[in-house]
Amino acid sequence: DFCAGPQRGRKGDTGWRAHIRFLLNAEVFASRRAAPALSAALGPARASLSRLMAASVNFKTCVDQTCRAAEEFVNIYYDTMDKRRRMLTRLYLDKATLIWNGNAVSGQEALKEFFEMLPSSEFQVNMLDCQPVHEQATQSQTTVLVVTCGSVKFDGNKQRYFTQNFLLTAQATPTSTVWKIASDCFRFQDWAS
């Protein structure tokens, strides 16, 4: 799974995993020793652990859904870019912004003109990463950051490496949720030989 980070054993546990393991071990110790003072002290920690574990499960579900949505989006986006470019602007919000190698393009009409002037392309995505954006940063709008890296060959040009970052927002329709591009940043990666 490309979204899941490396899993560490007990020695490498950090952050919330180490905290949970500490709380669980302390609770076992308290129950074995029947130390009422420690057990009472763990009461608030037990509630905190419960909330932390529930939030962790909800966040994991959110990340899993984000990963599936990002994979589906990337397949649709690059297939449309390569084969049906005239339809590409349907994936963007009306006021979306594209930054193409430092040049800004905003709005549906400008995006349509820009994509029409690009030569035909063959994109190959080699890496995909994604994460949900915290709702406090997006005024409770469900938003996903998608990052891709790969290579592209535009007709008449040599193959080049690129990175592309998308901010996708969920748009509710009567029958489903549709992801639209709010912001798109494309950059060629030309490293010195």
N, C-alpha and C positions, 0 to 999 in steps of 0.2 A: 504494500500500500504506500503510494508516494507521499501521502500526507502524514503518515505516522512517523514520529521521530524515533531515533534509536532507543531500544529498550535496554535498561541497565539492570544489573543484578543488585543485590542488597548493598554491596560495598559502594556502588556508585550512586545510590539513591540520593537525590537532592530535592530541595523544595518541598512541595506538598506530599510527595510519597514518603520522604523521610519523616515528615511531621506526623503523618498517619501511622507509620510503623511505630514511632515513639509512643504515640497515644495508645495504640493497641497493646504494645508491650507493657506500658505502665498500668493499663487496666487489668491485664492478666496478673501482673505482680500484685496489684491491690487486692484482687479477688483471692489469690492464693494465700496471701499473708493476712487477709481480713483486716487490713489497716483502714479503719473507718475514716480517719482524717484524710488520707490520700484518696480514698474512694469519693469522699465528699468534694475534694478539690477537683477531681476529674469530672464532676457533673457538668459544669459549663463547657469543659473541653469535649465531653462526649457529644453535647448538642452541637458544638462547633464542628466536630468531626462529621457528624451526620449531615449538616448543611454543606460542608466541603465535599463530601462524597457525592451528594445529590447534585451539586453544581458541577462536579467533575463528570458525572455520567451525562448530564444535560449538555455540557460543553463537548464531550466526545461525540455525542449524537449530532450536535451542530457541525462539528468538524467533518464527520463522515458525510453528512448531507452536502456540505460545502464542497468536499472533494468530488462527489458524484456530479454535482451541478457544474463544477469547473471543467471536469473531463468532457462532459457533454457539450458545454459551451465551446471549448477549444476545438473539438472535432467539427462542430457546425461552423464556427468562425472561419477557420482556415480552409475548409472545403468550399465555403461560400466565396472567400477571397480568391481562391484559385479557379473556381468553375462558374460561379454565378455572381460576379462582382456587382452587377447592377442591383442586386438585392441586399447588398451588405449594409446599407444605411438603415434597413429595418431592424438591425440589431442594436442601433444606437438610440438614446433618448433624443428628443427634439432639440435640446440645448446642449448636447454632448460636445466635449472637446477632445480633439485628437492632437497630440504633439508628435510630429513626424520629424525625427532628427533635429529637434529644436524649433521647428516651424509649426505654429498653432493654426488649427482649422476648427471652426466652431459652427454648429448648426447643420441641419439636414441638407440644405442646398449646397453649402460649401463642401461638406463631406462628399456628397454625390459627385460634384465637379472634380474634387481631388482624386477620388478612387477611379473615375473614368479616365483621368490622364495617366495613371500608372500603367506601365506595360504589363502584359500577362505574367503570371507568377507561378512558381512551384515552391510552396512552403513545406519544410520538414521540421516538426517540433521535436526536439530532443529532450527537453526538460519542462516539467510543469510543476508549479507549486501554488498553493492557495491557502487562504485563511479567512475566516470570518472577521469582519471589522466590528469592533465593539459598538453597540448601539448608542452609547453616550457620545461617540465621535460623529455619528451620522444622524442625530436627532431621531432615533428609534427607527430609521429606515434600514431594512435588512440589506446589508451590503457585503460584498465579497471582494477581496483582492486576489487577482489571478496574475501570476508571473510566468511567462514562457521564454524559452531560449531555443534557438535552433538555427537553421540556415534557410536562405531563400535565394532563388535564381529568378531574376526578372528577365524577360525576353531581351536578348541582345546584350546582356551584362553577365559578368562572372558571378559565381555563387558567393554569397556573403553571409556572415553570421549576424544574428540579431538578438535583441531582447525586447520583450513587449510586456507592458504592465497594463492591466485592465482593472477598473473599479466597476463592478457590476452591482446593480440594484434590482431588487425584486419588485416587479410590478404585478399586482393582483388583477386578474381578469375574472369574469364570472365563473369560468370553468377550471382555471389553473393559475399558476404563478409563472410569469415570463421574466427572464433575466434580460436586462437592457444595459448597454454600456453607457456609463455616465462620464467616464474619463478613460482615455487610451493614450499610452505613451510608447512610441516605437523608436528604437535606436539601433543603427548598425553598429556592430562591434568590430572595428578595424584595429587590430593590434599590430604593432610594429613587428616586422619579421626579424 
